[in-house]
Amino acid sequence: MTAPKANTLAVLPATKDQPKTLTAATGPQVLQPGGWPRPKGYANGMMAEGRLVVTGGVVGWDVAGNFPTSFVEQVKQTLENIVAILAEGGARPQDLVRMTWYVVDMEEYVSNLKAIGAAYREVLGSHYPTMALLQVVRLVEPAARVEIEATAVVSRDA
C-alpha cells in the first residue's frame, strides 16, 4: 500500500511587500495549493497569528441609518463600515483573513463585478482574504442589498 501523493502548498505573502514566512510581525499569509489556478479577487486560504477582530453582519448604511440606493454604493459603504469597525479593534484592511458576503440578488452582484472590484480596491486596497458569497432571500434590514461578515487577525506586535 502506498501513501497518497500530497499536493505541494505555497505560502504567498498577503501583499507583495510582506515576507514569505509567517512571524508575529507579519500579517496574514495566503495559502495557495500547488498546481491550483490562482483565484482572482479572493484567496483559497489564509494563515495568521495574533488577536482576532470579528464583525457581525455589516450593512451599507451611513451613520444616520440611511442606505444608498445603488447596489455598488451599498457595497462601498459596507466596506467602509467594516474598516471603521476594524479600526476600533486596532486592525487594518490588510489584517483581514475572511469575509462572507450575503446578497439578495446574485445577478445584481455578477452584473456589477467591475464596479464592485473598483469600490473594493478603493476601500480595502489590493488585499484579498478568503471569501464566500451567498444569495439569501432577504436581510434583516429591508433596504439592505448586501451584508458582509469579516474576520481579521492583528499580529501580536501590532
C-alpha positions as YAML, in Angstrom:
chain: A
units: angstrom
residues:
- id: 1
  name: MET
  ca: [0.00, 0.00, 0.00]
- id: 2
  name: THR
  ca: [1.40, 3.41, -0.92]
- id: 3
  name: ALA
  ca: [0.63, 6.73, 0.70]
- id: 4
  name: PRO
  ca: [-1.47, 9.12, -1.35]
- id: 5
  name: LYS
  ca: [0.51, 11.71, -3.23]
- id: 6
  name: ALA
  ca: [0.40, 15.01, -1.35]
- id: 7
  name: ASN
  ca: [-0.13, 18.31, -3.09]
- id: 8
  name: THR
  ca: [2.51, 20.93, -2.51]
- id: 9
  name: LEU
  ca: [1.33, 24.04, -0.69]
- id: 10
  name: ALA
  ca: [2.62, 27.51, -1.44]
- id: 11
  name: VAL
  ca: [2.51, 30.19, 1.21]
- id: 12
  name: LEU
  ca: [2.20, 33.52, -0.53]
- id: 13
  name: PRO
  ca: [2.51, 36.93, 1.08]
- id: 14
  name: ALA
  ca: [-0.77, 38.74, 1.56]
- id: 15
  name: THR
  ca: [0.76, 41.69, -0.27]
- id: 16
  name: LYS
  ca: [3.84, 41.90, -2.43]
- id: 17
  name: ASP
  ca: [5.63, 43.91, 0.29]
- id: 18
  name: GLN
  ca: [5.33, 41.25, 3.02]
- id: 19
  name: PRO
  ca: [7.90, 38.49, 3.59]
- id: 20
  name: LYS
  ca: [7.01, 34.90, 2.67]
- id: 21
  name: THR
  ca: [7.39, 33.45, 6.17]
- id: 22
  name: LEU
  ca: [4.90, 33.91, 8.95]
- id: 23
  name: THR
  ca: [6.14, 35.54, 12.13]
- id: 24
  name: ALA
  ca: [4.32, 37.50, 14.78]
- id: 25
  name: ALA
  ca: [5.32, 40.72, 12.97]
- id: 26
  name: THR
  ca: [3.89, 39.75, 9.58]
- id: 27
  name: GLY
  ca: [0.29, 39.89, 8.63]
- id: 28
  name: PRO
  ca: [-1.90, 37.16, 7.20]
- id: 29
  name: GLN
  ca: [-0.36, 34.87, 4.60]
- id: 30
  name: VAL
  ca: [-2.17, 33.49, 1.56]
- id: 31
  name: LEU
  ca: [-2.26, 29.69, 1.24]
- id: 32
  name: GLN
  ca: [-2.25, 28.51, -2.37]
- id: 33
  name: PRO
  ca: [-2.07, 24.75, -3.08]
- id: 34
  name: GLY
  ca: [0.47, 23.89, -5.78]
- id: 35
  name: GLY
  ca: [-1.00, 23.43, -9.23]
- id: 36
  name: TRP
  ca: [-4.28, 25.16, -8.40]
- id: 37
  name: PRO
  ca: [-5.35, 28.12, -10.55]
- id: 38
  name: ARG
  ca: [-4.77, 31.43, -8.80]
- id: 39
  name: PRO
  ca: [-8.06, 32.91, -7.64]
- id: 40
  name: LYS
  ca: [-8.98, 36.43, -8.71]
- id: 41
  name: GLY
  ca: [-10.36, 38.73, -6.02]
- id: 42
  name: TYR
  ca: [-10.12, 36.27, -3.13]
- id: 43
  name: ALA
  ca: [-7.77, 33.71, -1.55]
- id: 44
  name: ASN
  ca: [-8.34, 29.96, -1.14]
- id: 45
  name: GLY
  ca: [-6.86, 30.00, 2.36]
- id: 46
  name: MET
  ca: [-5.14, 32.25, 4.88]
- id: 47
  name: MET
  ca: [-2.78, 31.71, 7.80]
- id: 48
  name: ALA
  ca: [-2.21, 34.21, 10.62]
- id: 49
  name: GLU
  ca: [-1.17, 34.55, 14.24]
- id: 50
  name: GLY
  ca: [-2.42, 37.20, 16.64]
- id: 51
  name: ARG
  ca: [-5.55, 38.80, 18.09]
- id: 52
  name: LEU
  ca: [-8.93, 38.21, 16.40]
- id: 53
  name: VAL
  ca: [-11.14, 41.11, 15.40]
- id: 54
  name: VAL
  ca: [-14.54, 39.91, 14.18]
- id: 55
  name: THR
  ca: [-17.50, 41.84, 12.82]
- id: 56
  name: GLY
  ca: [-21.13, 40.82, 12.77]
- id: 57
  name: GLY
  ca: [-23.12, 41.15, 9.59]
- id: 58
  name: VAL
  ca: [-22.34, 44.68, 8.45]
- id: 59
  name: VAL
  ca: [-24.65, 46.52, 6.06]
- id: 60
  name: GLY
  ca: [-24.21, 49.63, 3.94]
- id: 61
  name: TRP
  ca: [-25.97, 52.26, 5.99]
- id: 62
  name: ASP
  ca: [-24.42, 55.56, 6.95]
- id: 63
  name: VAL
  ca: [-24.20, 56.94, 10.50]
- id: 64
  name: ALA
  ca: [-27.80, 58.18, 10.22]
- id: 65
  name: GLY
  ca: [-29.05, 54.70, 9.23]
- id: 66
  name: ASN
  ca: [-29.66, 55.62, 5.59]
- id: 67
  name: PHE
  ca: [-28.83, 53.29, 2.71]
- id: 68
  name: PRO
  ca: [-27.54, 54.38, -0.70]
- id: 69
  name: THR
  ca: [-29.94, 53.34, -3.47]
- id: 70
  name: SER
  ca: [-27.36, 51.69, -5.75]
- id: 71
  name: PHE
  ca: [-26.01, 48.22, -5.04]
- id: 72
  name: VAL
  ca: [-22.38, 49.24, -5.66]
- id: 73
  name: GLU
  ca: [-22.67, 52.22, -3.31]
- id: 74
  name: GLN
  ca: [-24.11, 49.91, -0.65]
- id: 75
  name: VAL
  ca: [-21.13, 47.58, -1.12]
- id: 76
  name: LYS
  ca: [-18.72, 50.50, -0.81]
- id: 77
  name: GLN
  ca: [-20.44, 51.83, 2.32]
- id: 78
  name: THR
  ca: [-20.49, 48.33, 3.82]
- id: 79
  name: LEU
  ca: [-16.73, 48.01, 3.25]
- id: 80
  name: GLU
  ca: [-16.15, 51.46, 4.77]
- id: 81
  name: ASN
  ca: [-18.22, 50.41, 7.80]
- id: 82
  name: ILE
  ca: [-16.09, 47.26, 8.15]
- id: 83
  name: VAL
  ca: [-12.91, 49.37, 8.06]
- id: 84
  name: ALA
  ca: [-14.33, 51.57, 10.84]
- id: 85
  name: ILE
  ca: [-15.11, 48.52, 13.00]
- id: 86
  name: LEU
  ca: [-11.66, 47.03, 12.33]
- id: 87
  name: ALA
  ca: [-10.05, 50.32, 13.38]
- id: 88
  name: GLU
  ca: [-11.92, 50.16, 16.71]
- id: 89
  name: GLY
  ca: [-10.14, 46.84, 17.32]
- id: 90
  name: GLY
  ca: [-6.74, 48.08, 16.16]
- id: 91
  name: ALA
  ca: [-6.98, 46.24, 12.83]
- id: 92
  name: ARG
  ca: [-6.41, 47.36, 9.25]
- id: 93
  name: PRO
  ca: [-7.82, 46.01, 5.97]
- id: 94
  name: GLN
  ca: [-4.51, 44.15, 5.45]
- id: 95
  name: ASP
  ca: [-5.33, 42.12, 8.59]
- id: 96
  name: LEU
  ca: [-8.47, 40.61, 7.06]
- id: 97
  name: VAL
  ca: [-8.40, 36.82, 6.73]
- id: 98
  name: ARG
  ca: [-12.03, 36.05, 5.90]
- id: 99
  name: MET
  ca: [-15.14, 37.73, 4.53]
- id: 100
  name: THR
  ca: [-18.59, 36.24, 4.00]
- id: 101
  name: TRP
  ca: [-20.83, 38.19, 1.65]
- id: 102
  name: TYR
  ca: [-24.63, 37.84, 1.66]
- id: 103
  name: VAL
  ca: [-26.50, 39.34, -1.29]
- id: 104
  name: VAL
  ca: [-30.20, 39.35, -2.05]
- id: 105
  name: ASP
  ca: [-29.65, 39.14, -5.82]
- id: 106
  name: MET
  ca: [-26.73, 37.21, -7.30]
- id: 107
  name: GLU
  ca: [-27.36, 38.65, -10.76]
- id: 108
  name: GLU
  ca: [-27.09, 42.17, -9.34]
- id: 109
  name: TYR
  ca: [-23.71, 41.18, -7.85]
- id: 110
  name: VAL
  ca: [-22.41, 39.49, -11.01]
- id: 111
  name: SER
  ca: [-23.55, 42.28, -13.33]
- id: 112
  name: ASN
  ca: [-21.65, 44.83, -11.20]
- id: 113
  name: LEU
  ca: [-18.37, 42.92, -10.71]
- id: 114
  name: LYS
  ca: [-16.11, 45.59, -12.24]
- id: 115
  name: ALA
  ca: [-17.63, 48.41, -10.20]
- id: 116
  name: ILE
  ca: [-17.62, 46.25, -7.05]
- id: 117
  name: GLY
  ca: [-13.93, 45.46, -7.65]
- id: 118
  name: ALA
  ca: [-13.14, 49.16, -8.05]
- id: 119
  name: ALA
  ca: [-15.02, 50.03, -4.83]
- id: 120
  name: TYR
  ca: [-13.31, 47.16, -3.00]
- id: 121
  name: ARG
  ca: [-9.82, 48.31, -4.07]
- id: 122
  name: GLU
  ca: [-10.66, 51.93, -3.20]
- id: 123
  name: VAL
  ca: [-11.65, 50.99, 0.36]
- id: 124
  name: LEU
  ca: [-9.58, 47.88, 1.15]
- id: 125
  name: GLY
  ca: [-6.70, 48.08, -1.32]
- id: 126
  name: SER
  ca: [-5.32, 45.02, -3.07]
- id: 127
  name: HIS
  ca: [-5.51, 42.61, -0.11]
- id: 128
  name: TYR
  ca: [-7.84, 39.71, -0.88]
- id: 129
  name: PRO
  ca: [-8.69, 37.39, 2.05]
- id: 130
  name: THR
  ca: [-10.71, 34.20, 1.82]
- id: 131
  name: MET
  ca: [-14.26, 34.95, 0.77]
- id: 132
  name: ALA
  ca: [-17.58, 33.24, 0.41]
- id: 133
  name: LEU
  ca: [-20.59, 34.66, -1.41]
- id: 134
  name: LEU
  ca: [-24.16, 33.54, -0.75]
- id: 135
  name: GLN
  ca: [-27.50, 34.64, -2.11]
- id: 136
  name: VAL
  ca: [-30.16, 34.94, 0.57]
- id: 137
  name: VAL
  ca: [-33.90, 35.54, 0.39]
- id: 138
  name: ARG
  ca: [-33.63, 38.76, 2.35]
- id: 139
  name: LEU
  ca: [-31.63, 40.55, 5.01]
- id: 140
  name: VAL
  ca: [-32.89, 41.84, 8.36]
- id: 141
  name: GLU
  ca: [-32.73, 45.45, 7.17]
- id: 142
  name: PRO
  ca: [-35.28, 45.63, 4.33]
- id: 143
  name: ALA
  ca: [-33.32, 48.28, 2.36]
- id: 144
  name: ALA
  ca: [-30.04, 46.32, 2.55]
- id: 145
  name: ARG
  ca: [-28.89, 44.60, -0.65]
- id: 146
  name: VAL
  ca: [-25.62, 43.26, 0.81]
- id: 147
  name: GLU
  ca: [-24.34, 42.23, 4.23]
- id: 148
  name: ILE
  ca: [-20.74, 41.21, 4.98]
- id: 149
  name: GLU
  ca: [-19.12, 39.47, 7.96]
- id: 150
  name: ALA
  ca: [-15.38, 39.98, 8.34]
- id: 151
  name: THR
  ca: [-12.61, 38.41, 10.40]
- id: 152
  name: ALA
  ca: [-9.19, 39.98, 10.86]
- id: 153
  name: VAL
  ca: [-6.10, 38.82, 12.75]
- id: 154
  name: VAL
  ca: [-3.87, 41.53, 14.17]
- id: 155
  name: SER
  ca: [-0.24, 40.43, 14.64]
- id: 156
  name: ARG
  ca: [0.95, 40.31, 18.23]
- id: 157
  name: ASP
  ca: [3.48, 43.06, 17.58]
- id: 158
  name: ALA
  ca: [0.93, 45.48, 16.12]
...
